[in-house]
Amino acid sequence: MARGVTGKRKEPEPDSRPFVGGSGGASASGAAGALPPPPPPGGSRNGTGGGALAPAGVASFPGTSNGAAGSSGGGSAAATAVAPVNDVPPPIDLATVLRSVNDEPLVGPVGDDDVYYLQPRQAVPVSKRPRPPPPGAWTQSTKDILGPDSQHAYVQRWVRMTQLEAKGDVSFRVVVNDGSKDALLNLLGLKNVFIKQLPNMPRAYVSRLVFDCKHESLALMKPGATPVGSGSAAAGGQTVIGGCCYRPFREQKFAEVAFLAISQTEQVLGYGTRLMAQVKERAKRSGLTHLLTCADNNAVPYFKKQGFSKKITLSYPLWQGRIKDYEGVLLMECKLHAQVDYLNMPLLLKAQKCCLVEKLKEVSLSHVVYPGLDVSTMRKPVRLENIPGLAEISWRKDGRSGAAPSTRGGAASGAAPRDEVSLQALKAHLQSVLDQIKAHGSAWPFLEPVNPKETGAIDYYDVIKNPVDLSSIQAKLTAGGFYVTKEIFLADLKRMVENCRTYNGKTHYVTDLACQLERLFQSKL
């Protein structure tokens, strides 16, 4: 069953220009979106007239004399056979851009659990006049402020894909119909992937565009035989698991993306993002400045994430008559920049973040760390203006830059009462709630800190980094000065429940006891 929206073709005007563009529709990575139907019999999408395929033995490589305009009548112009160039750049050597915690080059396989930092290839200028820290405070380095890059999912996917390419587990190949056996086999495998992932597209239409000599295809391949449902066989014992078919218009400096799909079993692994990055890099190196596509409703979110926009900046006369607009699809554009390395975007983003942090050091104290408050030694409430660092960030006693107004009326949410009478009333209320919680029949597992030896939870403190129990909450409440708002008290109780849920799982009977306590204190607070 198709999950997309079938595009409805507009009827052409009697004097409309012939079709010489690409598919007029594209689908997101692996989405079974319905695309616009093939063009009418009176026009040719591949420029050869009458919708017929060009002879398989004659290759019209984009960029030749007939590669950008096409023919408006029956028959085709003489084509010059040009061998396709597979100029897919090799993956970057990760050892040159990955650094360990000790700032040493990271050599060898890198896993998702490894901690590492990216080393931008561009020189990042250091802040010239950073603001100095006040007495008692210290500064953080840019590395410490940003933290390890391995914490970001997009960096992990980029590292994983780069390693797979370097080992040969996956590869990208530019394929055009030059009449060779390998090209035809690769295009056949790619066509099968498109047909399977785009069930609403007519098979003859997909075949006509994929095998069209004016279209290029970037195939994503894996070595070895074809597992059931994971791709389609190709030349050289390879398996096509995805790809992108597009039509370059070299003279107009843009390309139209016709089809883009990843086999269903290979989705959500970063292949779609890497495939689009390869397409952008290929187009950029070919001298193109824009990518255009007509995306159906299923494909729009994917293309938005890949940098496509509904705003078309390419001059209208350049694409008019080459791309036909359809109902039910959205024309989208991605502008390419010659200075951007699309295959290694995380390195560029890291350089930009480093530059931003270095600039902020000159205009703010974001890099300054102030000593914290030792709650264990606090015997009375601390006034907000006495907390180190608040005065330096322009905090004002009138509260103009303080807490937001409460939605329940009364004191601002999160704002501590200042007078002693209010503090004592709050403490008495919280003590009453805590007594009811401790007296509840479900509270027994939470009365004292977890003893790993007695409970058998040997790894508890390895899993739970911020443990809390009712006895520690009672100690803070008795000492005073910590629970100056009921929101802070409630946060500790919620953390106790969440710790239980994290360690024991949602179906454990102790988690059921924690949920009963949660319903109790939620009703009281």
N, C-alpha and C positions, 0 to 999 in steps of 0.2 A: 504494500500500500504506500502510495506516495505521501510524503510528509510536507511537501512544499505547496506552493500555490501555482497553478498552471497559468502561464502568461497567455493572454489573449492578444493575437496579432491584430493590429490596426489594418484595415483595408487600404492598400496604396492608392494614391491619387493617380488619375490617368497619365499625368505628365511627370510622375515621380521618377527620381533618378534610380538607376539600377543598383542592386545590392552588390557591394564589393567588400563588405566588412567581414567580421568574424561571426560568432554564433548568435550574438544579440542577447546572451544570457549566461550566467555563471552560477555555480553552486558552491557553497562553503565546503570546507574540508570534510568529506565523508557524508555530507548531508544529502538525503535522498530528496532533494528539492526538484520540483517540476520546472522546466525551463521553457522559453518560448518555442513555438513550433517552427518548422523550417520555413524559409521564405517562399513566396508565391512562384508559380512556374515561370512568370515573365521575367524574373531577375535571377542573377547568379551570385551566390555568396562568395564563391571562390574565384570569380572573375573569368571563368572558363566558358560561361554561357550555358544556359539551359539546365544548370544544376548538375552537370555531369562531372565525374572525377577526371582529373588529369591523368594521362598515362603514367603508370607506376614507374616506368623506366626513364621518365623525363622529370628532372628536378628543377623547380624554379625557386631558388634560395632567396629569401627576402633580402632586398637590397639591390637586386638586379633590375634591369630596365622594366620588367613587367611585374615586379614584386610589390608595388605599392598602390597601383591604380586599378588594374584589372580591365576586363573587356566588358563592354556594354551590350554586345550583340552575340549571335550564335557563333560558335567557333572560338579559337583562342589564338593569341599571338605566339610566335615562335619563342620557345623557352630555352635558356642557356643552362646546361647542367653545371651546377656548382656543388662541390662536395661540402657537406655541413661540417662545421668546426665545433667540436665538443670542448668549449673553453671554460667549463665549470672549474673555478679556482679550487685548489686543494685546501683542506681545512687548516686552520692555524695550529701551530705547535703550542699546546697548552702549557708546556713547561716554561715558555717565555712570558706568560701572562698570569700564571697562578702562583700565589705565594702562601706559604704556611704561616702559622701563628708566629713563628720565629723569623718571619720575613725571608725565608729561604725558598728557592724554586721548588715547586711541587712536581716530583717526577713519578711516573708510574700511573696506574689506573686510579681514577678519582671516583669515589662513591657518594651517594646522597648524604651519608652520615659524616663525611669528612668536613672539616672546617678549613676554609681557605679564603683568601682575599684576591681580588683582581688587581692587576698592575696595568694601568692604562698605557697604551703605546705612545700617547701624546704627553708631552711635558706639562705638568700642572703647575701653574705659577703659585708660589707661596705668598701668603699674606704679608704685605710690606709693613703695615703698622697695626698689628693686632692689639686690641685693648688689654692692658695688663690686669691681672687678678688683684682684688683687694687683699689686705692682710688676712691670713688664715685660710685663704682659698687657693686653689691650684687650677691648672688648665688641662684640658684633654686634647690629645692629638686628633687630627682629622680621621685617622684610622680607627681610633676608639669611638669617635662620635658616630661614624657610619656603621661600625660593626662589621662582622664577617659577611662577605657577599654570598656565602653558601646558604644563608638564611632565606634568600629570595628564590622562589620557585622558577622564575624565568631564567635565572642564572643556572640553576641545576639542569633545566632542560637543555640549555645551550651547551653546557659542558658535556652532557650525556650524548647529544647529537654529534658534537664535534669528535668525541671519542669513537662513536660508531663509524663515522666517515673515515677517520684515520685508520681504524682497524679493517676497513673494507666490509663491515657488516651491512652497511647501506651505502648506496652511491646514487649520484644524480647524473643523468645523461641527456644531452640535447639531441633530439631526434627530428629529422625532417625526411620527407619522402623523396629520397634520391634514387629509388628503384632498387637498392641493394637488398639482399635477403635479410641481413640483420636489421636494417631499418624497418622493413615491412613486418618482421616478427615483433619488434619492439612496439611498433604502432598498433599492431593487432592486440598485443597484451594490454596496452593502455586503453584501447577502445573497449575491451571487455570490462575493464575496471569502471570506466565511465558509464557503460550501459547498466552495469549492476548497481552502481551507486545512484544513478539518475534514471530510475525506471520510467519516468514520464516522458523522457526524450525519445523520439523516434530513432530506431537503430540506424536507419539509412541516413538520417541527418547527422548523427554522431560520426558515422563512418566517413561521410563526405567531408566533414571538417577536419577530422583527425588525419585522414590520408591526403588532404589537400596540400599541394606542393607549396602554397604560399603561407601555410601555417607552420609554426614550430611547436614542438612539444618538449617539455622538460619532464622526463620520467624518473620516478623514484623507484629504485630497485634494491632487491636483496639477493644474495647469492643462494644457489641451491634450488631444489625442486619446489613445486608449488604446493604448500599445505592446503587442505580443503578449506575454501572460503576465505583465504588470506591474500589472494592476488591472482595474477594471471601469468602464464608462462611467457617468456621472452627469449631473445637470442642468447647464446652462450651459456645456457643453463641458469639464467637469471630469472627472477620473479618480479614482475611489476606490481607494486603495492600501492601506487598512487602516481599522480602527475598533474601537469597543467598544460593545456593546449591554448595557444594564443596566436594572434595574427599581428606581426609587426608592420607598421607603416613607417619605413625609414625616412622618406622625404618629409612626412608630417611630424616625425619624432614622437610617435606614440605607438602603443600596442593595445589591442583589445583582447582581454582575457575571455576565452570562450568556455572552457570547462576546467574545473579544478576539483579533484576528489581524492580521498584516501580510502583504502579498503577498510571495511567496518571493523575488522579485528585488529587494525593497526592504529586506531584513533586514540585521542587523548594521551599521546606519547610525545607530542612536540613535532611530529612529522609535518603537519599542516603549516605551522609557523616557519619551519625550516624551508619547506618547499616554496612558500611565498617569498622568503628572503632570497632564495636562489633565483627566482624569477626576477625580482627587483635588481639584483646584482647583474644578472645577464642583460636585462634591458638597459641598465645604466652603462655597462661596458660597450653596448652596441650603439651608444649615442642617443638613446631615447630619453625623453624628459617626463613622460606621463604614461600611466596605465589607466585604461578605461575598462569598465565592465558593466553589464546590465545584470544586476543581482536580484534574485527572487527573495521572498520574505524570509525564507530559511537562511539565506546566505548573507543578508545584510549585517547581522551581528558579527559574523566572522570577518567580513571585509572591513568593518569599522575598527576591529581590534588590530587589523593589519595596516592601518593608516589610510584607508579609503574614506572619502568624504562625499556627501551629496552635492557639495559646491563644486561646479565645473569651472575651472580656471582656464582650461585649454580653449584657444580661440575657436569659436563655433564653425567658421568656414573650414578649419582643418579636419574636423571629424564629421561634418555634415555630409550625408550621402554615403559615408563609409560605415557608420553605425546606425542601425535602424532602431528607433524607440518602440517599445511594446507596452501594452497595458499589463499591469500585474507585476512589473519589474521596476527596479530603480537604477537609474544610471549613476554610477559612482566613479570617482577619480582618485588616483594616488599620484602626487607629484614627486618625482625622483630628484635627488640632490647628488651632484657629482662628488661632493666631499664626504658623503656618508658611506661607511662600510656596512652594508646591510647584513652581511653574514656574521658580523661581530658587534652587534648593537650593544650588548652588555658592557663592552669596553668603553664605548662612547658615553653611555649613560653614567658609568663610574667616573669618568673624567669630568663630566658636567657637574655631578654631585660634589666632587672634590673642589672644583672651582667655586661653587656656591658656598660651601662651608668656609673656604679660605676668605671669601669676600665678607661673609657674615662676621668673621672675627674682627673686622675693622669697624663695624657699625653696631655690634651688640656684644653681650656677654654670654652668648650661647655656648661658648667653649669653656666657660668657667664653672668649676665644681665647688660648691660650698659644703662645709662640714655639716653632717646631719645631726638630728636630735637624738640623744640617747634616752629612749623611753624608760629604760630600767632605772634611771636615776631621777626621773621627773617625779616631784612630789606635789606640784601644783600646776595649774594650767599655764601655758606659755602664750603671751600676747602675740598676735600675728605679726606686728611690726618688729618683734624681737627675733623672728625666725631669720637666720642668715640667708641673704640673697633677695628677700622680698623688697627691701628698700632700693636695691640696685636695679630692679626691673620696673621702677616707677610705681610701686604700690603706694596707694594713698589711704590715709586713715578714714577719709570720708566714704571709702568703699566704692568710689567711682570706677575703679578698675578691679573691684573685688568680685564677690560671688554674684551670680545671676539672680534676679528676683525669683521668689518661690512661686510655684504654680498653685500652691495650696493656701496662700495667704500667710501672714505672719512673717517670721524671720526668713531671711534668704536661705534657700536650700544649701546645706553644707556649711552655713555660717554658724560659728560657735557663739552661744550666749556669753556676754561679758560679765554680768554681775554674779556674785557668789550665790545668791538665792536661786537664780535660774539653773546654775550648775548643779546645786544640791537637789533641786526638783527633778532634773533630768537623770541624775545618778540614782535617785530613789525609784524612778519609773523603770530604768533599765535593770536595776537589781530585782525588782518585782518580776519582770519578764524572764530574767535569767533563772530565778528560783522556780518558776513554773516549768521552764524547759528542763531543768535538772530533775524535777520531780516527775516528769513524764515517763511512762513505762518504756518508751523507745530510746531513752537517753543513755542507757547503761554503756553502750560501746564508746561513747564520746565523753565520758566523765573525766578520763585521764588520758595523757599522751599514749600513743601506740607503743607497746613494748614488743619489738620484733621477735625476741626469743619466746615469749609466752604465747604470742598469737601466731607465730610461724611466718609472719610477713617480713622475711629477712631483708627484702629489697624495698621496704616501704619508703625509707628516707632517700633512696635513690630515685624513686619515682615521684614522690611528693616533696617538692622543694620548699614549700611554705606551709608546714603543718600547723594546725591550730585545733584546740580542744576546749571543752567547757571550763576546765581548771585554769588554763592560761587566760581565757576571757575573764574569769572571775578575778584573777590576780591583777589584770589591767584595770578592771572596774574598781577594785578595792583601793589600788594605789592612787587612782584619780589622775586627771590631767590627760588621759588618752582618749576616752570616749566623750569628747566634748560635743558631739552630735550623735543623734541616733543612727544616722547614715553610716558612720564609722563602725558602730556596734553591729548593725545589720550586715555590713560587708564581711566582718569576721565570721558571723554565723553562716552566711552563704558560702564563704570559702571552706568552712568545715564540711558542709554538705557536698560541695563540688569535689573536694579532695577524696571523700568517700566514694563518690560516683566514678571518679577517674581511676582509682586503684581497684575497686571491687567490680566495676561494671554495672550496667543499668539493671540487670536481672538478679543481682545478689540480694539475699535477704537483709544484710546490713544496710544496703542502699535503700531498701524499702523503709527501714527504721529511720534513716536520715531524711527521707522524703516526708515522713509523718511529722518529724520535728520541724521541717521547713514550713509545712502548712500551719503549724502552731505559731511559730514566731512571726510569720507573715501576717497572720490575723491579729497579733498583738501589737505589731509595729506599723 
